[in-house]
Structure formats: C-alpha cells, structure tokens
Amino acid sequence: MSTAPACLSHSRITITPALRAAVDRLDHRSRHQASYHFGWITAGGAPTSADAGKAVRPALALLSAEAVGAPPEVALPGAVAVELVHNFSLVHDDLMDGDEERRHRRTVWRLWGAPSAILTGDALLALAQEVLLDTGLSTAAPAARLLARTTRHLIRGQVQDLAFEQRAHVTLEECVDMAAGKTGALLSASASIGAVLAGAPEAAVDALALYGDQLGLAFQLVDDVLGIWGDPAVTGKPVHSDLRSRKKSLPVTYALHQDGPAGAELAAWLTSRGTPGEAELRRVAGLVEDAGGRDWALAEAARRLALAEDALRGAELDAGARGELLALGRFVVDREV
C-alpha cells in the first residue's frame, strides 16, 4: 500500500476549524449528533479523537485552487462544503444500508434512531450551501450551483443503487452510471470547486472536473472490492459487508454477466432469502472472484485512474498542484486492496 500523501493530513488540519465552526451553527441536537459522526465527541458528549476519515474531498478542493494559481484559502469554503455533503450522504447511507458501525463506532441512526439520522443528514446538506453563499465572493453562486447539481446527481446514484436491490437483472453499464452519480459526481465537484471559487478559465475547471469524475469511478471500484474482501480493521465495517446485504456492486455485477457456473450460482444466490452465515459469504466471495469480478474491478480502477491523469496532463495547471493531485489519485486506487 502506498503512503498517504501529505495533502490529506494538511487538508484535515486546514478544514477542521472551519468545519467545526460551521457545525456549531446547528441546533443543539443536530450539532451533537454531527459532532459525534465527525469523531469529535463520544455519544455522551466527551471530547475524543476518533478517526474522522481521510479528507480526500477537501484535499481535492484545496488543490484545485492551487492548480489554477490561487491560494488554497480561496477554496476553504468549498472544501468545507464538499465535506459536509459527503457526510450528509454517509449518515443517510448508513441508515439505508442498515450499517451499525462506521470507522469502528456506532452509526448515528443506530444510536439515536432513523428520524434523527435523517434530520442530521439534512442539516449538514443545508449547511453546505450556507457556507458557500456566506463567502460573499462573486464566484459563490456558481460554486453553490455546482454543489446543488452535484447533490442531485449523488442522490440519483443512490436512488439507482436502492432500485437495483429490487431488480433481478442490472447491466454493467447501469451499475457504472450509478457509481458515476453516487461517487463520481461529488469527487468531480471537489476537484473543481476550488477552481470555480478562484474564477479560473472554463478549460481548467473542466479538466479538473473530468479528473475528479474518473477518479470517482476508480474510487468506487476499489471501494466495492474492499466491501467484499477488505480487512475490517481498515474499512471499519464487517468483512463481506456488501455481500451480506446482497448489493449488486460493480465486481458482483461484472461477475453476473460472465458465462460459466460461478456467475450462474451467484445469480441464484442473490435471489435467495435468509441471513447468510460467514461460511456462505466466503463461498459467495469466491464465486465473484472465480467469475473475474475482483480482477476486472481492479483493472478497471487502474484504467479510470489513467484517464483521470490524462485529463490533468492535458490542461494548463500549476505543476506542483498537478503532482499532488496525481499522487492523491494513486493513493486512492492503491489503498488496502
């Protein structure tokens, strides 16, 4: 596994004060639950230093401003906003997926119930737009419009993801389109929102957005591999978590469309009922691997990363920031797989 690039720790340090200040605007109950979700406090309210995530999206936002020659501070509201939207989606995803743990801690819905999780997520989403519009910059409105459009595509992807659970047949193209919305849209916005706030030329903004879009697909492909074969100590979720919920993730969907007994057996299992045990989940993970799902997902992630890198190399960007964006992309694709 590659070493985490310095921009991630720098991003977390840079945005945390502004992120905390934004969350402090919320009502007491929403603020408490959001602060717990971010890892700042225990469920009882005591200060803690739990894992708050990698801060990939804020790092992209800060670097996107630097890539067009602007100071990273210009992108700080955008970095906070994309992190708020990301965590809105996580709070809601945990509820929809029935996940009881995230980063080795109980999820918001598991502690305070579904209605509270919905409202806390909604509060984070509304706060993201407020943070952008409060900057007073002439570029705040385009940035807010970008984030609103991005959120719509993110929700579209989530709607598709849920719909796929009720369908016996899902094409690989549909699954890729779902991932482009659910994951790619926000990474694309993160990689370009700093440039938008800096008032950069359209060509530079488009190149950064394309980089983020392709990186998002690579990210989701790797995430889906980790959702089946990932180490719980690293992922913070039980092993085989995606199979446990019978998700039609990208590796699973690929495997379903391959000729041979493994794909056919996998298709039959997905329509079965009952709660699978560990031995059964290991067997099903083997079916996905035997049908080529794991190898295809990792190879496709590498291909998408190459497309992301091509987008950066073809644009007029600051060389140092471009190098950091390239390093960040490689880290994302090379994490614990």
Long-range contacts (C-beta under 8 A, 24 or more apart in sequence): 1-334, 1-335, 1-336, 2-330, 2-331, 2-334, 2-335, 3-331, 4-54, 4-331, 5-59, 5-324, 5-327, 5-328, 5-331, 7-59, 7-62, 7-63, 7-324, 7-327, 7-328, 8-54, 8-55, 8-56, 8-59, 8-328, 8-331, 10-59, 10-62, 11-55, 11-58, 11-59, 11-62, 11-79, 12-52, 12-55, 12-58, 14-58, 14-62, 14-72, 14-76, 14-79, 15-55, 15-58, 15-62, 15-76, 15-79, 15-80, 15-83, 16-52, 18-76, 18-77, 18-79, 18-80, 19-80, 19-83, 19-84, 22-80, 22-84, 22-127, 22-130, 22-131, 23-124, 23-127, 25-127, 25-130, 26-123, 26-127, 27-123, 29-116, 30-119, 30-120, 30-123, 33-108, 33-111, 33-112, 33-116, 33-117, 33-120, 34-87, 34-120, 34-123, 34-124, 36-108, 36-111, 37-87, 37-90, 37-91, 37-102, 37-108, 37-120, 38-87, 39-103, 39-105, 43-106, 43-111, 50-103, 50-105, 51-103, 51-104, 51-236, 53-103, 55-83, 56-187, 56-190, 56-219, 56-328, 56-332, 57-82, 57-83, 57-86, 57-186, 57-187, 57-190, 58-82, 58-83, 58-190, 59-328, 60-187, 60-190, 60-191, 60-194, 60-212, 60-325, 60-328, 61-190, 61-191, 61-193, 61-194, 62-194, 63-191, 63-194, 63-321, 63-324, 63-325, 63-328, 64-190, 64-191, 64-192, 64-193, 64-194, 64-195, 64-208, 64-321, 65-194, 65-195, 65-197, 65-198, 66-194, 66-318, 66-320, 66-321, 66-324, 67-194, 67-195, 67-204, 67-208, 67-317, 67-318, 67-321, 67-322, 67-325, 68-194, 68-195, 68-198, 68-200, 68-201, 68-204, 68-205, 68-208, 68-317, 68-318, 69-198, 69-318, 70-194, 70-195, 70-197, 70-198, 70-200, 72-194, 74-194, 74-197, 74-198, 75-193, 75-194, 75-197, 75-198, 77-131, 77-132, 77-134, 77-135, 77-140, 77-143, 77-197, 78-132, 78-143, 78-190, 78-193, 78-194, 78-196, 78-197, 79-190, 79-193, 79-194, 80-128, 80-131, 81-128, 81-129, 81-131, 81-132, 81-143, 81-147, 81-193, 82-128, 82-147, 82-186, 82-189, 82-190, 82-193, 84-124, 84-125, 84-127, 84-128, 84-131, 85-124, 85-125, 85-128, 85-147, 85-150, 85-151, 85-154, 85-186, 86-186, 87-121, 87-124, 88-121, 88-122, 88-124, 88-125, 88-128, 89-121, 89-154, 89-158, 89-186, 91-117, 91-120, 91-121, 91-124, 92-117, 92-118, 92-121, 92-158, 93-158, 96-158, 96-162, 97-245, 98-245, 99-237, 99-241, 101-236, 101-237, 101-238, 102-236, 102-237, 103-236, 104-236, 125-151, 135-197, 137-197, 138-199, 139-196, 139-197, 139-198, 139-199, 140-197, 142-196, 143-193, 143-196, 143-197, 146-189, 146-192, 146-193, 146-196, 147-189, 147-193, 150-185, 150-186, 150-188, 150-189, 153-180, 153-181, 153-185, 154-181, 154-182, 154-185, 154-186, 155-181, 156-181, 157-181, 157-182, 157-183, 157-185, 158-182, 161-247, 164-248, 165-245, 165-246, 165-247, 165-248, 167-248, 168-270, 168-271, 170-248, 170-253, 170-256, 171-253, 171-257, 172-250, 172-253, 172-254, 172-257, 175-248, 175-249, 175-250, 175-253, 176-217, 176-250, 179-216, 179-217, 179-220, 179-221, 179-250, 180-213, 180-216, 180-217, 182-220, 183-216, 183-217, 183-219, 183-220, 183-223, 184-212, 184-213, 184-214, 184-215, 184-216, 184-217, 184-220, 185-213, 185-216, 186-216, 187-212, 187-213, 187-215, 187-216, 187-219, 188-212, 188-213, 188-216, 191-215, 191-325, 203-315, 203-316, 204-315, 204-316, 204-317, 207-311, 207-312, 207-314, 207-315, 207-317, 208-311, 208-312, 208-315, 208-317, 210-308, 210-311, 211-308, 211-309, 211-311, 211-312, 211-325, 211-329, 212-308, 213-308, 214-304, 214-305, 214-307, 214-308, 214-311, 215-304, 215-305, 215-308, 215-329, 215-332, 217-300, 217-301, 217-304, 218-300, 218-301, 218-302, 218-304, 218-305, 218-308, 218-329, 218-332, 218-333, 219-332, 219-333, 220-250, 221-250, 221-251, 221-297, 221-298, 221-300, 221-301, 221-304, 222-297, 222-298, 222-301, 222-332, 222-333, 222-335, 222-337, 224-249, 224-250, 224-251, 224-252, 224-297, 225-251, 225-294, 225-297, 225-298, 225-301, 225-337, 226-335, 226-336, 226-337, 228-252, 228-285, 228-288, 228-294, 229-285, 229-294, 229-337, 230-336, 230-337, 231-336, 234-336, 235-336, 239-281, 240-278, 240-281, 240-282, 240-284, 240-285, 243-276, 243-281, 243-284, 243-285, 243-288, 244-276, 244-281, 246-270, 250-293, 250-297, 250-300, 251-288, 251-293, 251-294, 251-296, 251-297, 252-288, 252-293, 254-291, 254-292, 254-293, 254-296, 254-297, 255-287, 255-288, 255-291, 255-292, 255-293, 256-291, 258-291, 258-292, 260-290, 260-291, 262-287, 262-288, 262-290, 262-291, 263-287, 263-291, 266-291, 298-337, 301-333, 302-333, 305-329, 305-330, 305-332, 305-333
